[in-house]
Amino acid sequence: MDFAHSQERDFHIVQVSGRMDINSSAAFEREIRGCLDKEHGAIVIDMTELEYISSAGLRSILVSAKAARSVGSEIRFCGVAGMVDEVFTVSGFKKMFKIFDSLVGATAE
């Protein structure tokens, strides 16, 4: 999994690409914790280039969301499509998180 970071107003944007599985989930958690240490507002995870997510990836999202809430932040998602969208639907993540069609929508509020 690869990460790219950017900033838009109070939003820290993390673009993820590749596969979020047992081999990369710890790296994802470290990336998000690093964002939380920088005291930005909400974190937007752009999953446009994410090809695959496993249960280990879902667990990492839950751990990261809990860490964000503990410091008064939140995690939002955009670009959730294909197999990742299916997994988010089946797992109930679409009901648990704010998910937007685009980065523009995720950073509009």
Legacy VTK file of the C-alpha trace (Angstrom):
# vtk DataFile Version 3.0
C-alpha trace
ASCII
DATASET POLYDATA
POINTS 109 float
0.000 0.000 0.000
1.181 3.488 -0.831
0.199 6.786 0.776
0.111 10.366 -0.450
-0.752 13.303 1.798
-2.198 16.727 1.146
-3.992 19.443 3.051
-7.154 21.323 2.169
-8.300 23.875 4.717
-8.734 21.929 7.977
-8.791 18.539 6.249
-5.813 16.227 6.138
-6.189 14.096 3.013
-4.602 10.668 2.805
-4.718 8.983 -0.580
-4.270 5.226 -0.310
-3.480 2.925 -3.208
-2.876 -0.768 -3.626
-4.079 -3.332 -1.118
-5.135 -2.849 2.490
-4.590 -6.267 4.040
-2.708 -7.992 6.856
0.603 -6.906 5.329
-0.257 -3.207 5.154
-2.847 -2.562 7.863
-0.271 -1.626 10.516
1.250 0.918 8.125
-2.212 2.427 7.589
-2.697 2.811 11.344
0.722 4.507 11.662
-0.146 6.911 8.836
-3.411 7.914 10.484
-1.814 8.306 13.919
0.781 10.558 12.289
-2.025 12.702 10.864
-3.685 12.943 14.273
-0.416 14.123 15.809
-0.400 17.107 13.427
-3.596 18.557 14.956
-5.580 19.006 11.762
-9.332 18.713 11.578
-10.989 15.738 9.978
-8.998 13.166 8.038
-10.270 12.256 4.590
-9.195 8.869 3.267
-9.290 8.921 -0.533
-9.739 5.301 -1.652
-9.978 5.998 -5.386
-6.843 3.924 -6.035
-7.465 1.221 -3.406
-7.879 -2.123 -5.167
-8.552 -4.462 -2.249
-9.439 -4.407 1.433
-9.484 -7.373 3.808
-10.901 -7.839 7.285
-7.505 -6.748 8.641
-7.919 -3.491 6.713
-11.402 -2.998 8.144
-10.026 -3.564 11.636
-7.350 -0.911 11.011
-10.030 1.547 9.973
-11.952 0.892 13.200
-8.807 1.308 15.317
-7.941 4.529 13.500
-11.474 5.908 13.824
-11.406 5.242 17.561
-8.065 7.053 17.843
-9.480 9.993 15.864
-12.550 10.250 18.091
-10.351 10.190 21.193
-8.719 13.459 20.076
-11.916 15.094 18.805
-11.364 14.349 15.132
-13.144 12.144 12.610
-12.356 10.048 9.567
-14.260 10.482 6.306
-13.965 8.471 3.116
-14.239 9.209 -0.582
-13.622 7.285 -3.772
-14.974 4.039 -2.338
-15.763 1.889 -5.388
-15.708 -1.630 -6.800
-14.734 -4.405 -4.439
-13.969 -1.933 -1.651
-17.496 -0.538 -1.941
-18.937 -4.052 -1.722
-16.932 -4.805 1.422
-17.983 -1.487 2.994
-21.624 -2.293 2.243
-21.553 -5.877 3.570
-19.590 -4.927 6.691
-21.906 -2.030 7.588
-19.139 0.566 7.256
-21.357 2.650 4.965
-23.680 3.187 7.911
-20.872 3.816 10.398
-18.826 6.418 8.513
-19.302 9.494 6.388
-18.650 8.380 2.820
-18.640 10.794 -0.110
-18.513 10.278 -3.862
-15.644 12.694 -4.321
-12.892 14.527 -2.498
-14.731 17.784 -3.161
-17.791 16.448 -1.324
-15.728 15.102 1.564
-14.078 18.470 2.163
-17.173 20.620 1.591
-18.640 20.394 5.099
LINES 1 110
109 0 1 2 3 4 5 6 7 8 9 10 11 12 13 14 15 16 17 18 19 20 21 22 23 24 25 26 27 28 29 30 31 32 33 34 35 36 37 38 39 40 41 42 43 44 45 46 47 48 49 50 51 52 53 54 55 56 57 58 59 60 61 62 63 64 65 66 67 68 69 70 71 72 73 74 75 76 77 78 79 80 81 82 83 84 85 86 87 88 89 90 91 92 93 94 95 96 97 98 99 100 101 102 103 104 105 106 107 108
